């Protein structure tokens, strides 16, 4: 079943108690992103790593 709310309903709860550094939404994939859209997940992990490495000056 298609989740019509997407992650928009979850994000405010995550931001209440955590510092959200990156939040990416894709047009495909889903709960099992590593199986359903591994290319998107890999690109997102690489982008996060680049962001974090720039933040610590490495």
ChimeraX attribute file (.defattr): number of C-alpha atoms within 10 A of each C-alpha:
attribute: neighborCount
match mode: 1-to-1
recipient: residues
	/A:1	3
	/A:2	6
	/A:3	7
	/A:4	7
	/A:5	8
	/A:6	12
	/A:7	12
	/A:8	10
	/A:9	9
	/A:10	10
	/A:11	12
	/A:12	11
	/A:13	10
	/A:14	11
	/A:15	11
	/A:16	9
	/A:17	8
	/A:18	9
	/A:19	8
	/A:20	10
	/A:21	9
	/A:22	9
	/A:23	9
	/A:24	8
	/A:25	12
	/A:26	12
	/A:27	6
	/A:28	9
	/A:29	16
	/A:30	15
	/A:31	7
	/A:32	9
	/A:33	15
	/A:34	13
	/A:35	11
	/A:36	13
	/A:37	14
	/A:38	13
	/A:39	12
	/A:40	18
	/A:41	17
	/A:42	13
	/A:43	11
	/A:44	17
	/A:45	11
	/A:46	12
	/A:47	13
	/A:48	15
	/A:49	12
	/A:50	12
	/A:51	13
	/A:52	13
	/A:53	11
	/A:54	10
	/A:55	9
	/A:56	7
	/A:57	6
	/A:58	7
